[in-house]
Amino acid sequence: MHGDRVRVRRERPSALTWALALMLTMLCVYLLTLGFSGEPETAIDSDGSAPRVTEEVAFERTQAWFVALGCYETAEEARIEAARYAPRGAAGYVLETADGYLVLGAAYETEAEAARVAESLSQTENLACEVHAESAGRVRLRVTAEEAHIDLVCEAEATLRALAAETADIAFQLDRAEIDPEAARTLLSVSASRLEDLLERLRAVPGAAENAITADLIAMVEQFRASLFVLSGENSKSTLSLSAKIKYNSIDVTLEHMRYLRKLNGL
């Protein structure tokens, strides 16, 4: 006698169940794609002596406010006017904008400080000063390289950012007679030495000259280091002239750094 057989009935999924499952699968795929497509990716070569890792690197947003001493239709007009301001302690940096060529006097970390200086110059020097702002957004990158090389890239970007501000402050200390030209030159020499050390380490990274991230960093560090070395040997007896040259280089590296960040955001 055969025992009673227990039959298990398999319910087939309905069309609605299949549709819901498909929708959930597509949603998961979309979310995964969204999560990994946000940041540009790059790789830095390795000498093979250390393991490579992939990390997210973030360069924070930067912004500066400039006192503009005038706006001119042509670059030639702007350069002529800029030459008049430099002996008086202003940078005389010419910046091309959509509205014309601005002659910049100095860079400031806050809008309020720039506005205060612009108002003071307008009243005391009878200049049509205005505040001009420049900025670059936050950069996020996925970098594959040796961990030490990723750390070096972050250090280099942060050092450029910090030294640009420190250089501007040296000029302002000169203006306030808190330091003399000799002390200013010493501080500039120390900053140049820091950049020299940084440059040597960046150049030692395999393939650094060809990589989009490191190549531009090296170029900025080279230029800034060269400018600071020249300023540290500046033998001008005029405090205002030295201050103007320091301000000029501070503005230059600040704007170059912003262009670098914008370029990375465009990768």
Disulfide bonds with the S-S distance in Angstrom:
none
